[in-house]
Amino acid sequence: MKGNGSSIDIDMMVDAAAWREALPALKSLVDRTVPAVWRRAGDDSPAEASLVLSSDAEMRKLNFQHRAVDHSTNVLAFPLGEPMQPDGPRHLGDIVLAYETVVREAARDAKPLDAHVTHLLVHGLLHLLGHDHETESDAEAMEQIEVEIMASLGYPNPYIKLPDAAE
């Protein structure tokens, strides 16, 4: 994913084939989103991260193993922030998305799947870059950055509830 004004490389692994069927343009979505986050971060040092497109079953295992939460979630981020090899690029960490949860949320919120996946990728990358939402002020700051990045990509504010969304 180098180029496009970005010095971050994303290694994408698709664990659940349903991802490719639901989003045939998945690679271009990632290729477009990652540089936008990187530009917003203002970082031009070489870096890399991994994106795993997985299933609810696998996400449930990860969520339990790392957070002691026994259910799936939409996105998990595992920050690392150090080189995987001497003199190599900084490895930011790993982002995992759970297919069934992401699709269910997009349908519930009446959002296009590509918009929801883009938002979760932005959210996960921001976690790898050190942002969190542990406090209300941190959450507000992180959400504002997400809204700015989403707007730069032509998407609406992901936190605004759409009129067609299910209650």
N, C-alpha and C positions, 0 to 999 in steps of 0.2 A: 504494500500500500504506500510505498514511497513515491515521492513526486507530488504533483498537485499542490505544491507549496507546503508539503508536510514532510517531516522527518520522522514519522512514526510508521512502523511496519506492523500490520495486524495479521496474525496467523489465525485463520478461520477454520474451525473444524465442525462439520455437521454430523452430529450423533443421531439425530432423528430425521429420517428422510422426508417427513411431512413438511419440514421447513422449505425444502427446495420446491415442492409442489405448491405450497401456499404463497411463496414469494420467489418467483422465478428470477427476479432482478435483485436478489439478495446481495450479490457481490457488488453491484453498482451502488446499492443503498449504503453498504459499509464503506465503499471507496469515497462516497460523497460526504458521509457523516463524520468520519474520523478526522479528516483535515480541518473541518469546521471547528471541532472541539479543540484540536491542537492549536489552531490560529487563535482562538479565544483564550487559551491558556498562556499564549505568548511565549511558548517554549520552542526553541528551534534545535535543541540538542537531540541527538539520535536516540530513539527509544523504540521499544517493541511491546506488544501485548498480545494476549491470546483471547479469542472469542470462541466459545463453545456453544453451539446451538443444540440444545439437548431436549429431553422429555421431562414431564412431571415426575416420573418414577425416579430418574437419576437426580433431579433437583431435590426431591424429597430426601434422598440419601445424603446429599451434600449439606442440605439445610440442617439435618439432624446431626451429622458428624461435626459440623463447624459451629452451629448455633444452638444445638439441642432443641430445635423446633421440628416437630414431626409432621410436617406437611410441605408441599411444594410452595414455591414463591416465584414471582416473575423473573427477577434478576438477582444474582449474587455477584459480588465483586471481591476478588482476593488480591489486594495490593501487595506488591513486592518492592519495587523501586530500586532494584540493584541489578547490575549486569549478571547475566546467566553464565558468561565466560569472561575471563580477563580481557580488558580493553574492548569489550563488546558494548553494544548499545544498552542503555538502562532498560531492564525488563520491568514494565510498570505493574504487571500482574495479569490476572485472568478474569474474564467476564463470562458468566454462564447465563443463558436465557432458557426458560422452560416453555416448550411449544404450546402445550395445552392451556396452561395458565395465561400465556400472552394472548392466544387466540380468543379465549373466553373473555378476558378483560376488554379487548378491542371491541368485541361484539356487544358486551354489556354497556360500554361507554359510547357506542355508535361511532367509533373512530376507525378509519382505514387501518388495516394491519400494518402497512408500511410506516404510517405515522407513529403508531404505538411502538413498533420495533425500533424506529429511529430514536424516539424519546428514551427508551430503556437503554439503548446503546450509549446515548449521550450521558444518561444518569450513571451508568456503570463506569464509563471512562472518567467522569468527574470524581467518582470514588477512588479510582486508581491514581488520580492526580492529587488526592488528599482532602477532597471535600467530603463533608458528611452532613447528616441531618439529625444529630443527637440532641441539639438544643433548638428551640424555636427560631432564634436568630440565625443559626447555621442553616436550618432548613429553608428559611426565607431567602438567604443569600444564594444557596445552591439552586433553589427553584428559579430565582431571577436569572441566573446564568443559563439554566436549561431553557427558559423561555426565550432568551436572547439568541441562543444557538439555534433553537427550533425555528425561530422567525427568520434567521439568516438562511435557513434551508427551505423556506417557503411554507412552513407548517404553522398552524395556529397554536396558541397557548395550550399546552397539554393539560393544564390544571383547570381549565374552564370546562364545566359540565355542558355537554351538548344537549339540545332539547330532545333529541330522540333517544337519549341514554335511558337504560332501564333503571328503575329505582332500586 
